[in-house]
Amino acid sequence: MADEIAVFVTADELELARQIAGELVERRLVACVNIVPGIESIYRWQGAVQRDREVLLIIKTSRHRFAEIEMLVKRLHTYQLPEIIAVPIDHGSQEYLDWIQESITNEHE
């Protein structure tokens, strides 16, 4: 199984998404974050169906960085229960997967 994962996080504001993405990349926890504005989410929360406009972050990283990513997102996020889910990247360009690993490796590792 590949070590690379894609992590999905939603946010209520574009600026929050940019802040989270910037912190993650700056700290070398992730290689890249795509920010997709204008998604619509329909979900059940506290017994009621909600409909909200949100921003989706698609984060490319490695499994061993997930716990740190989760902690940082929870610290910065405005939601009581932010979406933070990861899916494995089963296939991909080997050069791109190598780039992910290179991008998240600390210079001291």
ChimeraX attribute file (.defattr): number of C-alpha atoms within 10 A of each C-alpha:
attribute: neighborCount
match mode: 1-to-1
recipient: residues
	/A:1	7
	/A:2	12
	/A:3	13
	/A:4	23
	/A:5	23
	/A:6	21
	/A:7	23
	/A:8	17
	/A:9	21
	/A:10	25
	/A:11	22
	/A:12	17
	/A:13	15
	/A:14	18
	/A:15	11
	/A:16	16
	/A:17	25
	/A:18	17
	/A:19	13
	/A:20	23
	/A:21	20
	/A:22	15
	/A:23	16
	/A:24	22
	/A:25	18
	/A:26	12
	/A:27	12
	/A:28	18
	/A:29	24
	/A:30	27
	/A:31	21
	/A:32	20
	/A:33	22
	/A:34	14
	/A:35	18
	/A:36	14
	/A:37	17
	/A:38	14
	/A:39	11
	/A:40	12
	/A:41	14
	/A:42	10
	/A:43	11
	/A:44	10
	/A:45	9
	/A:46	6
	/A:47	7
	/A:48	8
	/A:49	9
	/A:50	11
	/A:51	11
	/A:52	12
	/A:53	15
	/A:54	18
	/A:55	23
	/A:56	24
	/A:57	24
	/A:58	18
	/A:59	23
	/A:60	25
	/A:61	30
	/A:62	24
	/A:63	16
	/A:64	12
	/A:65	15
	/A:66	19
	/A:67	11
	/A:68	12
	/A:69	21
	/A:70	16
	/A:71	10
	/A:72	15
	/A:73	21
	/A:74	17
	/A:75	10
	/A:76	13
	/A:77	19
	/A:78	13
	/A:79	11
	/A:80	7
	/A:81	9
	/A:82	14
	/A:83	17
	/A:84	15
	/A:85	13
	/A:86	19
	/A:87	11
	/A:88	16
	/A:89	16
	/A:90	10
	/A:91	10
	/A:92	11
	/A:93	8
	/A:94	9
	/A:95	8
	/A:96	10
	/A:97	21
	/A:98	12
	/A:99	13
	/A:100	19
	/A:101	17
	/A:102	13
	/A:103	17
	/A:104	21
	/A:105	15
	/A:106	11
	/A:107	8
	/A:108	4
	/A:109	4
